[in-house]
Amino acid sequence: MLEFIRFIYHVNRYSNIMKRSQEHILAVQEQRLRQLLRHAQAHSKFYRERWKGINVETCKLQDLPILTKADLMEHFEDVVTDQRLKKQPIIDFMTNLDNIGSYFLDEFVVSHTSGSQGQAAIIVQPKDAPFHLFAMQVARGHSMPKTWGTVFKKIFQKRSRWALVLFKPCFIPSGAAFGYMPKASRKLADMLRLNLSDPFESTLKKLEEFKPNFITAYVHVLEQLARAAKEGKTTLVSNGNLELVIAISEPLPPDTQKYIEENLHVPVANHYAMGECPQLSLGCPKGKGAHVNNDMAILENVDAKNQAVPVGKPGHKVLLTNLMNFVQPIIRYEVDDVITISPDPCICGNKLPLVSSIAGRSNDQFWITSRKGEEMEMSNFIFKDAFLYLFELSEYQVTQTGHNQFQVLVEVVPGSKTTTEDIRKSINNVLVVEGVDVDLDCRVEIVAKIPHDPKSGKVRRFINKVGQPNVPVVGLTSVASK
């Protein structure tokens, strides 16, 4: 009961900030930024050395140097502010899936990014980080109650039903977070967690039996649900229970959002976040974008030279500062995303900045032929999954070059002992585990540098040079589609 009271107190606190003026919110942001800078300078060897000659009390954020993922991983033990945090023991902890939901050293939440932007990053947060994340989501999310009256109504009269289609249990942030979900927040909704790697027919059947009010899932799963609804293969729409779907982890092009909304007959909230800052934003089903929680994070939209981009214009990348993580300070962290900040107030009335377009991280899908001769769509998550625990990979690119043929280029960190056989074996293991009944010809090559796309100046991690087959694609659900 005490935890529940504390949880509702913080829900109310995060909700009340939203009612204050923009000046007040920015004052909270500035206060937290100075606290973070002082703490990082005092307790992180990396920042103390890098910021020599900088007065953290008076400097502008833009005066501070950029932090890259390579910096974060190469200097991991100098970046963190607790000297008990060592890289290899954390990796060992995460490779044992029995530790999901447990705290490293009984004090820290650990996870690692999927490597969708190259090298996976190890993320360490304080123990109470998930508590505050879920409290913020309840306070500001469109799918949860907002007042004391509606909170108690949800608990004692009619609880919401919330379905989540996530990465299989592992230490990927989007999946691991729910392993640390506060018990208090579970009182507000009945939860059904499903795995991305399960056959789609099985997932659809369970969703229909559960009759969810809200579904959180990867974009391609929501698109599959919309396709099933359009073809009359599901009762998710006709049963009248569905109120909202929440898209995560993949780009949501306008045409795709329109397709999902028209066929599921509910709005889509497009969440934009990352493992390095889970509380970054919440999707807005009215404004067709995501509101940045700029009392909890700072998102700089910049050009190739790290200069600020005017609102309404797409940037080249973003620089992220997480104002809530004092264990592993993330300050002006470079992320290879292309976004646009809306110049206009959101129609929903929310005063927080609206990311109106998220064009980064668009990935090509692959099509293969099974041993039965069926043309099948294969998600690129097959390769992401294979690379999850290969922490010495710094960059990769997968190109479909022919019928069931793939070229896999990999950059590794200096001094790495990873071999092409290790990479090929990891790919084959995932195919077996996911039950992909197909022979793939994967040519793996470790290279010094993967060429960047001449148009964007960035690495395209998934490229399909073959295109979609000219015959009907069947068996979509028999291939891992995460």
Order of alpha helices (4+ residues) and beta strands (2+ residues): alpha-alpha-alpha-alpha-alpha-alpha-beta-beta-alpha-alpha-beta-alpha-alpha-beta-alpha-beta-alpha-beta-alpha-beta-beta-beta-beta-beta-beta-beta-beta-beta-beta-alpha-beta-beta-alpha-beta-beta
